[in-house]
Amino acid sequence: MQVLHMNKGNGDTSYAKNSTVQSKIISVGKPIMKEAVLEMLCNNVIESMGIADLGCSSGPNSLSVISEIMDTVEAANRLLGRRMVSEYRVFLNDLYSNDFNNIFMSLPAFYDRLKEEKGLECESCFILGAPGSFYGRLFPTNSLHFVHSSSSLHWLSQVPAGLESNDLKRLNKGKLYISKSSPQSVVDAYLLQFRNDFSLFIKSRSRELVAGGRMVLSFMGRSSTDPTTENSCYQWELLAQAIMSLAREGRIEEEKLDSFNAPYYAPCTEEIKDEIQKEGSFTIGRLEAFEIDWDGGAVTDIHTPHGKLSVGRQVAKAIRAVVESMLESHFGIEPDVMDDLFIRYGDIVGTHLSKSRTKYINLVMALTKKW
Amino acid sequence: MQVLHMNKGNGDTSYAKNSTVQSKIISVGKPIMKEAVLEMLCNNVIESMGIADLGCSSGPNSLSVISEIMDTVEAANRLLGRRMVSEYRVFLNDLYSNDFNNIFMSLPAFYDRLKEEKGLECESCFILGAPGSFYGRLFPTNSLHFVHSSSSLHWLSQVPAGLESNDLKRLNKGKLYISKSSPQSVVDAYLLQFRNDFSLFIKSRSRELVAGGRMVLSFMGRSSTDPTTENSCYQWELLAQAIMSLAREGRIEEEKLDSFNAPYYAPCTEEIKDEIQKEGSFTIGRLEAFEIDWDGGAVTDIHTPHGKLSVGRQVAKAIRAVVESMLESHFGIEPDVMDDLFIRYGDIVGTHLSKSRTKYINLVMALTKKW
């Protein structure tokens, strides 16, 4: 999926400007992340700590997790009166098409802050870009101590294998993802793709982490075993409605909607546990589910006409920043139609949320590489 | 010098499309680089080989050196019938503002070639981006085995310190670099900046390389001890002429030309040896000088009117791709004036080369970190 990347740059539709939901998700997972860092420090002597953030994207969130991890280590240093870690090797990972230039330009200011706030000299922190898919090896064997990934693992490596073939790709007519109306074969194809991808992810990280190393993962999931539950797929349901309304006007080909299936999967905890246990090299410390508002928990009152409009627009912008590259590549949508699509989507979302406060389910888990 | 970066992208004025001189320089240094790799392999057992290319820029040259180094190791493997290196950790370095996005997008094809041509699986080669200035630490202590840098170390970390102050910055009136008419204080300021920068470079790499590790450096220099010798500075002399001709028409401020001094220095071998010996942790294996044509050795006949024009234009484009970001930031030149400047520069260069075949002097050296 070479075309999957967050919207680049710093403009109005950029991911950098529309990633408050992901920021909220990071802050919800923070206590679990801090706990995992501290537990690891208690059991390990680390000369040079290898930290990877997988699916770092670009914008204000890219370095915030790294900063939190380093804060936790530095606080532990102060608490215990000795340096637990003398050097950080930080790896920022995302797909080849990610806007690394944007992150790298923010590094001088980040290094300045490390020096001012934490007293860290430039020879004790090395930040590197590690482009590539995390569904496969990214780092040398036994080179990492801590792996973090937020809002990334719900993206599959590809459209579920079966659904790409010409015979089957219209199985999911009028939908972008699993829906109440999707046949079982669509649901099965999604689950199979998730299983294959997630197990490859776990296997790859198992090689890269040292024994006793930790991994904190946070991504969209569902709390029910039913994959058509509203909390796991309704954002796609509404986006399909918006696309369909443009298709009815002949501004988007309906056929292209029928053949589009998002490379996305929101698993339930059982599906995750299965793969981790099958692979066998990690123990699960925590696995928790959190509800997250579609707008990241803004305080706007949805029950006023203005509030409805404003929340709808905000959600639409946040989703646009993430899915625009995919839609553009599949549908070949012109910029003005794209603008129109997300205006409609915002209206539909606002109306929906004013009636039913659907939430995302975000799963957070802490894993330990066995000794 | 945050604004120093090669022209981005793949367009007509991009560095990617105008870097044949740098490619020529890489190929001239290749035998020395290959020799250094082989010597190092003979004396070291390397599980995971750390290779850094410093000042990698973007475009076709960025991965060519890495590819050559890996070819050499793989050929040695075949020769000796055993794997000398089982894993490559490759670090591509350049300043924060370099076009890393462009390099990273070319990695999938590069990995495919590694697999096809060398049979290397994805778990045996990890290519990372390491943004930052090489005048300072970039990598953990003792983490590298081989450092390469081509066409980068003639760039200073800043305009020579003394020449930036308001009192002194007009000392080098009408010139961009050391010139026959520059006062001794200008020449001294350049030499001092080079000494400080180069010694910091050597000291930083000394910490990062393992004992027995190698470093092959190649950059512009001079064969004479006289810093005003034509081979070391005449490209700047002619660029100053082109800027002056626009200044006379009021299209560029002459005052800005007076206050511009390029953060560039072409040292002689004695100046380099001095700093390496003072630092003390490297032995010098080779230090050789090569003449390089300004146009990278194209076969065009300069003595026809067409040839003169064509060579002049080519040299102007190659230099534009390198210095445009600096000129833009200092002079605030509009795009049409910039185009005009490099048309004039091309004419001046063509006329000069048809009379006197001035060459660049490229210095190549192989250093070994002492045990």
Interface residues (C-beta under 8 A of the other chain):
Chain A: Q2 S48 E87 R89 F91 Y96 S97 N98 D99 F100 N101 F104 M105 L107 P108 C122 E123 F126 I127 L128 G129 A130 P131 G132 G136 R137 L138 F139 P140 T141 R207
Chain B: Q2 S48 E87 R89 F91 Y96 S97 N98 D99 F100 N101 F104 M105 L107 P108 C122 E123 F126 I127 L128 G129 A130 P131 G132 G136 R137 L138 F139 P140 T141 R207
